[in-house]
Amino acid sequence: MSQGKKIATRESYGRTLAELGKEHEDFLVLDADLAGSTKTAVFRKAFPERHINCGIAEQNMIGVAAGIAATGRVAFASSFAMFAAGRAYEQIRNSVGYPQLNVKIAATHGGISVGEDGATHQCNEDFALMRTIPGMVVMVPSDDVEAEAMVRAAYAHKGPVYMRFSRLATPVFNNPETYRFEIGKAITMREGKDVAIIAAGLPVASAMEAAEKLAAEGIEARVIDMHTIKPLNEEAVLRAAKEIGKIVTVEEHSVIGGLGSAVAEVLAEQCPAKLKRVGVYDRYTESGPAEALIHHYGLDGEGVYSAVKAFLA
């Protein structure tokens, strides 16, 4: 895959909020004293009266967001993934999920690409936590174009949504002129008959790079961008299982409870197929440069290529 411009999807989030603010007046944006990092400061500059800094009190922020949503408006609540999904889990479950309120939780700085912030901040469990909340939509964009479309879709969706955005700048490969996004509908980036690589978020670019290397060796890999982890596009998974029978999932998350688990559940119940999960294996990660950590955990193009080769062997 050609390497063009790179944009962190947290930048996409902040920019899109500001654009949406011009189009709709029925939503507010909340932050937990991290507006510069989550990029909600872009929205705050344009609409200061619709931005609330709740301070370093993420649990309270979710409660405030729930209160706003209970009045019929939409609330975007933003913080780092470790705090948004982890620290505020109970409030999300009981105050947002239980009444199915229109709160959109935007978590930045998730996964190992948080880099030097270290194991305490590299949240590799957020998808698993959010998947367990009934009615919660769980999504992660692969690039800037998808991130913008995702934020707009989240606003339009009625009910709670969890989105994770990256700190690391990642390649922009989707064409904004032709790209179409729909919650719960995976996108086939590349067709193939020998193996299916189902990826979400940052690893989608890695999967595309790996597919190019595999193609040079005569191995045709289907690449699926599973941007919505819940509700999962079961049809795309079952099609890959029936037509190919060999599936590799790739995620910047623990292999427990995230994309790999969701795919495994579908296969186990409906169409058994060979499966390899690539991600973080039941451990705490460590501090280091983001690119080095991605390589270390096999989530770059080279790592995905090697995992697929070993799987097929």
N, C-alpha and C positions, 0 to 999 in steps of 0.2 A: 504494500500500500504506500502510495507516495505521501511524503511528509510535507504538508503545507503549513498554514498558520496554526498556531496553538492557542487555545483559550480555556481558562479554567471555568468549569460550568457554574461555579459560584458567581463569577462575573456575569454570566448569562442570566442567572436568577435575579440579581440586582437590577440589571438593565431592563429585563422584561417586566418586573414589578413597576418600574417607573413608566414604561409604555402603557401597561394596563391601567395605571392610575389616571392617565389622560382619557381613557376610554370608559372607565367605570368608577363610580363614586361610592359604591356600596361595600368597600373592603378597607380594612386597616391592617397595618403591618406592625408586628411586635418583635422586639429583640431583647436579648439578655445581656446588654452592655458589650455586644460584639458586632455592632453595625458595620464597623470598618472591615472586619474579617468576613462576615456573612454577606457583605455588599448591600445590605438593606440601607446603608447610608446614601446610596444613589436615590432611592425612593424618598428617604427623609429630606434630602436637599430639595426635591421637587414638591413634596407634600408634607411639610413638617407637622401640620395639624392632624395628619392621619398616621403618624408613626409614634409608637409608644416604646420607650426604653424602660423595661421592667427591672433593670439592674441584674446583678448576679443572683437571680432567683428564678431559675427555669421552671420549677414546679408552680410557682405563683403565676408565671407568664402563661402557662397552659390554662390555668384557672381563669385568668383574665380573658384569654382568647375564647374560652368556652362561653363566658358571659357575653362577650360581643356577639358570638354566633347565635346565642339564644335569643338575641333581639332581632334576628333575621338578616344580619349582615354576614360577611365573610371575613375570617381572620387568618392571616398568614403569620405563623409563629416560627421564629428562626433562632437557631443556636448551633453549636457544634453537635455532631451526631452522638457523641458520648453523653452529652447533657440532655439533648432533645429526646433521644430514645431511651437512654439509660436512667438518668437521674429523675426524669419526669414520667417514667413509665406508669406509675399508679394513677397520676392525674390524667394522662392520656386515656388509660383504660376506663376509668370511672367517670371522668368529666366530659370527655370527648367521644370515646367509642360507645359507651353505654347509651347515651342519648342520640348518637349518630349526628353530631353537630357538624356544621360546615367550617371546620378548622383544617387548615392546610399547614402541616408541619414540614418546614424546610430545614433539613439538616446538612450543614456543610462539614468539611474536615472529617469525612468518614473513611475507614479503611486504612491500609498501610501507607498510602500515598500522602498521608499527613506528615510522614517523614520524621524530622527531628523532634517533633512533639512527643514521640515515644509511645510505649505500650499503653499507658494510662489514657491517652487521647486517641489512639488508633482503634476506633470502634469497629470491630469485625463481627459484631453480634446484633446490630440494629435491625437488619432484615428479619432475622429470626424472631426478635421481640415483637416487631410490628405485625408480622404475619399472624401471630396468635390472637390479635385483637379482632373480634368479629366485625366485618364490614369495612375494615381499614384497607384502602388501596395503597400498595407499596410499589414505588417506582424509582428508577435510577437512570439518568440519561447517559448516552455514550459520547456526545459531543455538544457543542454550542447550539447547533441547529435543533437538535432533539431536545435540549434543555429548555429552549424558548417555547417550543411547541408543548412541552410537558407542563410548564407553569400555566400556560393558557388553558390547557385541558383540565388541570387541577382546579383552576378558578371556576370553570364551567360545570365541573362535576358536583353533584349534590351529595355531601357526606364527607367524612374524614379522609384525608390523604397524607401519606408520608412520602417525602422525596429526599433523596440524598444527592448532594452536589460536591464536586471535587475541589480540593485546594490546588492541586497540581494542574498546570496548563496541559491540555490534551489536544491531539490533532482534530481538526474540523474536516470531516470527510463527507457528511451529508450535504446534498444540494438543496439550499433553501427554496429554490424555484419549484422543485418537484417533490420535496419531502412531504409526507402525510403522516400524521400521528393520530392514533386512537388508543385510548386506555384499554389494556387487555388484548391488544392485537400485535403480535410479534412481527418483525420485519425480516424477511429473508434477504440478506445482503449479497449472498452468492449461492448459486445452486451447486450441488455435488451429489455423487452417488456412493462414495466410499466411506464417508464418515460425516456426522453432523456435529458441528461445534456450536453449542448454545451458550451465548455470553451475555452479560449485562454490565452496563457502565463502562468504566475505563478499559476492561479487557476486550471489548468489542473490536477496538482498533488492533489489539494484539492478535485476536483471532483472524482478522482479515490479513494481517501480515503473515501469520503462520500458514494460512490457506494458500497464499502466493508461493511460499517456499515448498509446500506440499505439491502444488500443481506442477512445479518445475521437475518433480520426481514422478509425475504421472498419477498422483493421488488427488482425487477430486473431493474437496471438502465443502459441504454445505455450511454456510455461516448464518446463524440466526441471532438477531438482536432482540433479546427478550427483555425489553426495557421495563415491562410491567411484571414484577415478580408475584404480585397478587392483585387482581385475579390472573392466574397464569393462563397463557394461551395453550390450553391442552391440545387443541386441534393441531397446532404446529408441532408439538412434541410427538403426538401419536403418528402424524404423517412421517416424521423422521424415523420413528421406531419401525413402522411398517415398510417403508421404502428402503431404508438403509440398515437399520438394526444395530448400529454402533453410534453411541452418542457420548460426547465429551462436554461437560459443563465447565464454564470458567467464570469465576467471580472474585472480586476483591472483598472477600468476606469469609467467615468460617464456612467450611463445607457442611457444618452442622446447622440445619435450620434455615438456610438461605435458598438460593437458586437451585443448587445441586440437590438438596433435599426435596424441594418442590417438584422437580423433574422426576426424581426417584419415586416419589409417591404416586405420580401419574402412571409411570411405567409399571410399578409393582401391582397396581390395581387393574390396569386396563390392557397393557400390551408389553409384557416383559421383553427387555432388550439389553444388550451389553452397555454398561455405563461406567464412565470414569469421571470423577469429580476433581476439578483443579481449583484450589483455593488455599485457605489457611487451615491446617490440620490440628485442631484441638490444642492450641498453644497460645501464649501471649507473644506478640511480636516485639520488636525492639527498635530503638531509636537509630536513625541513619538517614542519609539522603534518599528522597523518595524514589528516584530512578534505581538506585542500588537495591533498595528493598523490593521493588517490583521485580527486578531481575532475580534476586535471592529467592523469592517465593514462586518463581516460575510463571509470573503473570505477564511478562513481556512477550513479544512475538517469538523469540527464540525458545522461551520456556514452554509456550503453548505448542509450538512445533514439536519439541522434544517429547512432550507428554502424549501428543497424538500419535507420534511414531512408535513410542513404547507401547501404547494401548493397542495399536493395530498389529504390532509384532506378537 
